Amino acid sequence: MSALRVIAAFIRRDYLAEKSYRLSFALGALATLANLAVFYFIGRLFGSAAAPQLEPFGTTYFAYVFTAMAFFGYIGTGAGSYAGRLRLEQTQGTLEAALSTPLGVLPLLAAMSAWNFLFATFELLVYALAGVFIFKLDFSAANWPAAGLVFLLSAACFAALGVLSACFVMLFKRGNPLAWVLNNFEGLLGGVYFPAAVLPAWLAVISNLLPVTYAVRAFQLAVHKGAGLAALKSDLLILAAFDIVLIPASAWLFGLAVGRARKTGTLGEY
Amino acid sequence: MRLEAKGLVKIFPAPVFSGLAPLRALAGADLAAETGVTGLGGSNGSGKTTLFRTLAGVLEADGGVILAGGLPADAKRLRELAAYCPSNPRSFYFRLSAAENLRFFGALAGLTSAEAAARAEQLAGRLGLSPSDLKRRFDRLSEGNMQKVSLIRALSRRAQFLLLDEPFRGLDGVACRGLLELIAEAGKISTVLVTSHSRELLAAAAGRTLRIENGRLQPGGPA
């Protein structure tokens, strides 16, 4: 079975399903524009004001939060979409039917959130265009190859976290402690809305345990300061270490969770 | 291809802290079926659906062995070999058309979109499902037409093992006749297992019938 064919089938299915909810589809696109309006007013409020904690990034608060939100919006897709998609399949009663086919765990993982990533890419492009043409942000110092590497490592890491989160859905249906942590603490502690340096020492310790902290910091430095591989070395190595552990572990655990559901006969339950 | 099950056991654990006992759905079921059609009868809760889901690789057995063509087959191998039509057709994407659903599940089974569409069209004609119904959103189909789509999904795989759980449910007379013909044709190349609570339909579909009671198989059809 061609994995590409499976991915294409999932994308087509999700596109058609989303399109069938016309109002929701339109509102989803409008939400991207509404977020941009929020940024616009944040920009008007803070202007070019800079805080001391922003000094290492060499940029204004507006540019910082705009970049972080656009970046986090994309990599966060992986963290949230696997569990969400799986839950939807459970409640629709289609999970067992899909897993009654020869479809393997890896193609399933590659295909399950493909539509979400595609839509997130569209949102990212809108953000990028708005950043350049509407908000006149200056990305001339950016080191795009380094930013791209941070982006890839971060997206893979968050996708792995999302797959781990989906394991809870597979086993317990509702009640997902990992999603709770990801939803409530990644933004707060990871330096998305403000640099992690603002956090008190005891919270900074927790912040240092989260991959998002390294991802956002490295991305900001690459985009605003033009930091290269040498300057980002420690953040990149930590992200790579998260990937090396989390990607195979998440795929393996998801396979175990599916196997457990087959054993207990709960694939069709919700 | 010969399909055998020896001493098949399937136990569903009770929910944690429920105080309930585990459910022993298959209690050492033995089955041997050759290419052709075998009917399976049994009362509600006797283990028919659990047996089919286990033979299709949807569930993993807790004991016993399943042989496909004389070789042990695990759940993964069975999912490659078997097409399963569940007794409940509500396992489709309601917002998508019947044709789009069949295209999607066809892709998961390794069919190209052209193959899936061609087989769907051909089988729909045999079951009395009109081209306009194929294009209709799944949730706007009648129960009987949903069942036809479910049958098309399983039949279009042209699998070595075809497991049809209550396939006649909700079908009108014309569709029943069409399905009997399709089952007979499938039985020439595949090992087909069919369940039904109707003695007449089971006799019409299958040359040999078995009966399952309390998770064990024995000769005979529906009571």
Interface residues (C-beta under 8 A of the other chain):
Chain A: M1 R5 V6 A8 A9 F10 R12 R13 L16 A17 S20 Y21 Q92 G93 T94 E96 A97 A98 L99 S100 T101 P102 L103 G104 G259 R262 K263 T264 G265 L267
Chain B: K10 F12 P13 T50 R53 A56 G57 V58 L59 E60 D62 A75 K76 R79 E80 Y84 P86 N88 R90 S91 F92 Y93 F94 R95 L96 E100 R103 F104 F105 A107 L108 A109 G110 T112 R137 R153
